[in-house]
């Protein structure tokens, strides 16, 4: 697979926020709430509580910004487009999740 392709950028753009998620989780459980561990962060805070899910996903997308600028330094413009598409896909997921939460909050679902 060629690294300077939209497909490679899209795949990396989907995977790198997972690393950002665990990076944020490590920072959160070591600096902010040291009495908890990473398992608590994933299971209780992220999966167990819907109100923080979109905020955590949004913070995880910061890792895509680092990927984007690293690709810019290497003149990988096609892959940069794939990273932007992946970020937009995450954005659609976030907006849909917020809409679902609001429908649940108002008793529609």
Secondary structure, 3 states (H helix, E strand, C coil): CCCCCHHHHHHHHHHHHHHHHHHHHHHHHHHHCCCCCHHHHHHHHHHCCHHHHHHHHHHHCHHHHHHHHHHHHCCCHHHHHHHHHHHHHHHHHHHHHHHHHHHHHCCCC
